[in-house]
Amino acid sequence: MANTQFSDTIHVLTYIAYFQGQKMTSPEIASSLETSPSLIRKIMATLKKNNLLAPTHGPTQLALARDPAEITLQDIYHTLPGTPLLLNVDQHTSQKCPVGVAMPQTLDHYYHEIQAAAEAQMAKITLQDILNDVNLHQATTPH
């Protein structure tokens, strides 16, 4: 099963940017993600710890710590606990098989290249880009 921490964290930040200046609660944000308010509070605590969410003056006064154009997907990705790799190599392969013994080291090499390329691309995409796409979707979708 795919890990959705990254997309959930982007979703939370985008929600806060989209509804900037309005009162927001973790149950409201949770309903947008169809998840539990406790997960939202956990994500927000991590974002505050990593200086992407501003300290609040109450539970409903949420604000980004920086302008959305200054927050990259790479910034968000690096807030994830343990910053998981996008791809993981199965290290439990047969040491008696020529393919099994070579595969972990071989794939590690390529997966590191893929990780570096993905993170370089993440550094080019901002939260403002995501917010612009959400706004465009709202403007072009019949209500």
C-alpha positions in Angstrom: 0.0 0.0 0.0 1.3 3.4 -0.9 2.3 5.9 1.8 0.2 9.1 1.5 2.0 11.2 4.1 3.5 13.5 1.5 0.3 14.2 -0.3 -1.6 14.5 3.0 0.9 17.1 4.2 0.7 19.1 0.9 -3.1 18.9 1.2 -3.1 20.3 4.7 -0.8 23.2 3.7 -2.8 23.9 0.6 -6.1 23.9 2.6 -4.6 26.4 5.0 -3.3 28.6 2.2 -6.6 28.4 0.3 -8.7 29.4 3.4 -6.2 31.9 4.6 -7.6 34.4 7.2 -10.6 32.2 7.9 -11.1 30.1 11.1 -10.2 26.5 10.5 -10.5 23.4 12.7 -8.8 20.1 12.4 -12.2 18.4 11.9 -12.8 20.6 8.9 -9.4 19.9 7.4 -9.8 16.2 8.2 -13.1 16.2 6.3 -11.3 17.5 3.2 -8.9 14.6 3.4 -11.5 12.1 4.7 -9.3 11.2 7.6 -9.2 11.8 11.4 -8.7 15.1 13.1 -6.0 13.5 15.2 -3.9 12.8 12.0 -4.4 16.5 11.0 -3.2 17.7 14.4 -0.2 15.4 14.1 0.7 16.8 10.6 0.2 20.4 11.8 2.5 19.8 14.8 5.2 18.5 12.5 4.7 21.5 10.2 5.0 23.9 13.1 8.1 22.1 14.4 9.6 22.5 10.9 8.6 26.2 10.6 6.1 25.8 7.8 3.1 26.7 9.9 3.2 29.8 12.1 2.7 29.5 15.8 -1.0 30.0 16.5 -2.9 32.2 18.9 -5.7 29.7 19.2 -6.8 26.4 17.7 -8.6 28.0 14.7 -6.0 30.7 13.8 -3.9 28.8 11.3 -1.4 30.5 9.0 1.6 29.6 6.9 5.0 30.6 8.3 6.1 31.8 4.9 4.5 32.9 1.6 3.3 29.9 -0.4 5.7 30.9 -3.2 8.6 30.4 -0.8 7.6 26.8 0.3 8.7 24.1 -2.1 7.6 20.5 -2.3 11.1 19.6 -1.3 10.7 21.7 1.9 7.5 19.8 2.7 9.0 16.4 1.8 11.8 17.0 4.3 9.3 17.5 7.1 8.1 13.9 6.8 9.1 11.7 9.8 12.3 9.9 8.8 12.0 11.5 5.3 11.2 8.2 3.6 12.7 7.3 0.3 10.4 7.3 -2.7 11.6 3.8 -3.7 13.0 1.1 -1.5 15.1 -1.9 -2.5 14.3 -5.4 -1.1 17.5 -6.2 0.7 16.3 -9.8 1.5 17.4 -11.6 -1.6 19.2 -14.9 -2.1 23.0 -14.7 -1.6 23.3 -18.0 -3.5 21.7 -16.6 -6.7 23.8 -14.4 -9.1 20.8 -12.1 -9.6 19.8 -12.1 -5.9 23.2 -11.2 -4.7 23.6 -8.4 -7.2 20.1 -6.9 -7.2 20.1 -4.8 -4.0 23.4 -3.0 -4.8 22.4 -2.6 -8.5 19.0 -1.1 -7.7 20.3 1.1 -4.9 22.5 2.9 -7.5 19.6 3.6 -9.8 17.1 4.4 -7.0 19.5 7.0 -5.6 19.6 8.7 -9.0 15.8 8.6 -9.2 15.6 10.1 -5.6 18.0 12.9 -6.5 16.1 13.7 -9.7 12.8 13.7 -7.9 14.0 16.0 -5.1 15.5 18.4 -7.7 12.1 18.6 -9.3 10.4 19.0 -5.9 12.7 22.0 -5.3 11.2 23.7 -8.4 7.5 23.3 -7.4 6.1 25.6 -4.8 3.0 25.5 -2.7 1.8 28.5 -4.7 1.9 26.3 -7.8 -0.3 23.8 -6.1 -2.6 26.6 -4.8 -2.8 28.1 -8.4 -3.8 24.7 -9.7 -6.5 24.3 -7.1 -7.8 27.8 -7.8 -7.8 27.0 -11.6 -9.7 23.8 -11.0 -12.3 25.8 -8.9 -12.7 28.4 -11.6 -13.2 25.8 -14.4 -15.3 23.3 -12.6 -19.1 23.8 -12.7 -20.5 24.1 -9.2 
